[in-house]
Structures are given as structure tokens and as C-alpha cells.
């Protein structure tokens, strides 16, 4: 039960997980943000038939363009430059995002660099608002 997450998810049109680089996805075998987002959406719907069940969760709208160094190995300044223009929405998918409010789901936030990069890509694709929903917040690194 996460009291701050439910209201955030009710106010958006789309839910997307933070994408992993292909290298990290291959090494790990799963995207933890995808698993979290899928479970949060399942829980949000519950047994209420009036809640929309289709079209909200889009696990593949946001892509990682390139493999980047693991954020956990970097200081705050390098985290932002490491992810610069690393996220992308395919032009064919802009139609799903234009005029919509989007929640990006991630597991942990330290500096917010990943969420800022995801928001940049989604806003560039036409989102009118992007909110970050994270499970945990670590102390900020210097």
C-alpha cells in the first residue's frame, strides 16, 4: 500500500516504465520498473469495472536509445550528462502521447536525472504533463 502513488496514477492518461538499456535488460533478464508499473496498474484497477483497463499502460512507448554507464557509479553532475538524450519516443508513437498526461514509473530516485530525461523525451513527443512515480528515494549524492 503506497498512499502517494494511487492519487498520482488516477490523474494521468498513460503509465510507462522507465526503460532499461538493452545491455542491462539482457544482463538482468527483466525490467524492474516494468514489473512495478504493471503491478501498480493492476492494483489501481482492482475490482472496479468503471476504471479504464485498456490503453493506459504502455510498456514500450519510451525507449533507451543507447547503453549508458550505470547511474549508481556516478556523481550527481555526471548522472545528468550520462543520460543526456538517452530516452526517445518513436515518431510513430507520438500520436499516443500528444495531449496526454503521463506517469513514468521507476524503482529508485537519487538525483532525478533519469526521470528528467524521460520527461524531456515525453514532452518532446507531445505530452502535456509528466509525473514521476518512484518506489524509493535515496539520499542525494554530491
Residue pairs with C-beta under 8 A, 6 or more apart in sequence:
2 135
5 40
5 133
6 44
8 103
8 131
8 133
9 15
9 40
9 41
9 44
9 103
9 133
10 44
11 101
11 131
12 100
12 101
12 102
12 103
12 129
12 131
13 56
13 100
13 101
13 102
14 56
14 57
14 58
14 61
14 96
14 97
14 100
14 101
14 102
14 103
15 37
15 40
15 41
15 56
15 57
15 58
15 102
15 103
15 105
16 37
16 57
16 58
16 59
16 61
16 62
16 102
16 103
16 104
16 105
16 118
16 122
17 31
17 33
17 34
17 36
17 37
17 38
17 59
17 62
17 104
17 105
17 106
18 31
18 33
18 62
18 104
18 105
18 106
18 107
18 114
18 115
18 118
19 31
19 33
19 62
19 63
19 64
19 87
19 118
20 28
20 31
20 33
20 64
21 64
21 66
21 67
21 68
21 86
22 64
22 67
23 67
24 67
24 70
25 31
32 107
33 105
33 106
33 107
34 59
36 105
36 106
36 107
36 135
37 57
37 59
37 105
38 57
38 59
40 105
40 133
41 56
41 57
44 51
45 51
45 53
58 96
61 89
61 93
61 96
61 97
62 87
62 88
62 89
62 104
62 118
62 121
62 122
63 87
63 88
63 89
63 90
64 86
64 87
64 88
65 85
65 86
65 87
65 88
66 86
68 82
68 83
68 86
69 82
71 79
71 82
71 83
71 110
71 113
71 114
74 82
75 141
75 142
76 110
76 111
76 113
76 140
76 141
76 142
79 110
79 111
79 113
79 141
80 111
80 113
80 116
82 113
83 113
83 114
83 116
83 117
84 117
85 117
85 120
86 117
87 117
87 118
87 120
87 121
88 121
89 97
89 121
89 122
89 124
89 125
93 125
94 125
94 126
97 122
97 125
97 126
97 127
98 125
98 126
98 127
99 126
99 128
100 126
100 127
100 128
101 127
101 128
101 129
101 130
101 131
102 122
102 127
102 129
102 130
102 131
103 130
103 131
103 132
103 133
104 115
104 118
104 119
104 122
104 130
104 131
104 132
104 133
105 133
105 134
106 114
106 115
106 132
106 133
106 134
106 135
107 134
107 135
107 136
108 134
108 135
108 136
108 137
108 138
109 115
109 132
109 134
109 136
109 137
109 138
110 137
110 138
110 139
110 140
110 141
111 140
111 141
112 132
115 132
115 134
118 130
118 132
119 130
119 132
122 130
123 130
